[in-house]
Amino acid sequence: MIDLHTHTVFSDGELIPSELVRRAQHMGLSGIGISDHVDASNIDFVVPNIVKVARELNSVLVGIKVIAGVELTHVPPPHISMLVVKARSLGAEIIIVHGETIVEPVVQGTNMAALNADIDILAHPGLISREEVCLARENGIFLEITARKGHSLTNGHVAKLAKENNAKMVINTDTHAPSDLITQEKAIRIVKGAGLAEQDFFDMQQNAAHLCQITL
């Protein structure tokens, strides 16, 4: 299984990167993205350090690939595109934007601004519109089905519109604590709980593998 949305002590996660990756490896994951929360205040510190630790871990680990990512979180919509460019320049391999989840006061317009930027994944996009789903499809941006409590309340809505409009999806955990990591079996249950089929899970894994150049 590949999980591209996790957090460490570089933002609001509980684990240092090495322990997070080891726990993921022990659970059988073949890829893990460390994508800590950033805005303009901490991007210069967080991204280079994630890139550094990913490089060091990948030089010795077998069976799992660590992907240096970032999650732009509660960034004002007019600033998203600029910070995406900066994150790329600092070495981020995948860029996630914290979408308009219904359980946080994310600024309206965040989804649209993110989908018009050079991002890879729109995380927990909440009550995303059909227009936005079509834009994700056109721009090759993956919509997230999430295992995260609260954010997952709109998984069914996201999955339905994505399937109807041929937009691609990934499943992630949005891990903050060790107990947030999940097995492939649980991930399949979450996908089915969103109204999708088991094959959709495997399609999502292929999407993630393609994004990160991992061979499943």
N, C-alpha and C positions, 0 to 999 in steps of 0.2 A: 504494500500500500504506500501511496505517496500523499503526504500532508504538507501543504505549502503555507499554512497560516498558523504560526506559533509565536509565543513571546517568551522572553527571558528577563533577567534582571536589568537588561539594558533599557527596558521600559517598565511594564507592570507585571511581568511574569515572576514566578517564584524560584526558578532554577537558573544557574549559570549555563551557558551554551553546551559545555561538554557533558554535563549531567543530562540535560534535555535530550541531546542526541543519543547518549548511551541508552537512556530509557526507551527511546523510539526504536533504536536498533534491537534491543532486547525483545520488543513487542513484534518484531518482524517487518518494520517499515523499510522500504528500499530507498526512500527519499524524504527529506524533511527540509522545509523552508523556514529559516529564522527570519521573521518579518516583524520586528518590533515597531511600536508606535513612534512616529516622529511628526514634528512640524518644523517651522523655521528655527525654533529655539535649540533643537538637539540633533538635527540631521547631520551636521558636520562631525559630531562625535559618534553617533550610533552606527551609521552606515559603514564607515571605514573599519570599525571594530568588528562588526559582523562579517565583513569581507575577510578580514584577517583571520578570525577564528575559523571560518568556513574553509579557508585555504589550508590552514594547519591541520584541521581534522581530516579533510579529504586526502591529505598526504599519507595518512596512516590507517584510516578505517577501510574495512572491507565489507561489502554487502549493503552499504548505505551511502547515499550522496547527500551532502549538506549544501543547501542552496542559500546564498546570501540575498535576502529580500528586505523589504521595508513595507510598513503600512502607514500611509498618510492618514492621520486621524484628526477629525474635527478641524481640518484646514479650511479656511474661508474659500469658497468656490473660485473666486478670481485668482487665488494663489496656487491652485492645484497644479496647473500645467507647468508653472515655473519650478515648483519643487520636484515634479516628476523629472524634469530635465536635470536638475541638480543631483537627484538620487542616482540617475543613470551615470552621470559624470563621476560620481564617487564610487561606482562599481556595483551598484545594486543589480542583481541578475533578474529578479522579479519585483514588480511594483504592484502593491495592492492599495486600494483606497477603501477606507472605512465608510461603507455605504449608509443609506438612510434607514437604518434599523428603526423599528417602531418602539424600542425600549430605551432609546437615548435621544436627546434633543439635537440630532444632527441637522445642520442648516439645510433647508430646502434648496434644491439646486445642486447639491453635492454630487448626486448620481450623474446628472447631465454633464457637469463640468468634468468629472472623472472619465466619462465615456468619450469625451472629446479630447482627452489627453492620451499620451503614449503609455498607457498602463496595461497590465496583464490580467488582473483579476479585480472585479468589483465585489467586495465582501458584503455579506448579509445586506442586500440592497433594499430590504423592506418591501413596501408596497410599490415596487417599481412599475412604471407604466409600460404599455405595449410599445410606444415610440422609443423608449429607452432600451428595451429589450432588442428591438430591431437595430438600433444603433450599435449595441454590443456585438450583434452578429456581423454587421457591416465592418466594424473596426477590429474584429478578431479578438474581442475581450471576453474572458470567461466570467460567467456569473456563478457566485458561490452558493452551494447548498451547505449549510453549516450544522455542526454538532453542538454548537454553543447554546447553552440555556438562554432563553429570552430571544436572542437573535433568530433562533430556529422557528419561532412562531410563524414566520411568513415563508418557510421553505416551500409549502404547498403552492402558494401563489407564484413564487419565483419559478418553480419547476413547471407549472402549468403553462405560463406564458413563454418560457424558454422552449418547451417542446412544440407549442403551437407555432412558434416563429423561427424554429431551427437555430436558436442561439445555443452556444456550447456552454457546458457547465463543468465545475469541479466540486469535489466535496473536501472540506477542510474542517479542522477541529477548533481553530481559534484557541489553542491551548494556552492557559496561563499557569496551571498547576499540574503536577504529575498525574492526578486522577482524570485530567481532561483528555489525555491521549486515549485513543480507541483502537480496537482491533479491526481487521477487515470485516469480520462477521458483523460487528456492531455498525460499521459504516454502511453495510448493505441494508441493514434494518432501517437505518435513518433515511436512506434513499427511498426505500419502499414506503416508509411513513410519509414521505413527501408526495406520494402518488405515482412514483416511478417504478420501473422494473429493475430486476437484478442486472440485466444487460446495461442499463443506464449507468450503473456504478462502474462497470468495466469500461464503458465509453469515457466516463469522467477520468478514470485512471490513465487511459490512453492520452487524453487531452493534457493532463498534468505531466505525463512522461515526455510528450512532444515538447512542451514548454521548457522543460528542464533538461532535455536530452538524456533521459534515463531509459535504459532498455528494460522492459518488464519481463 
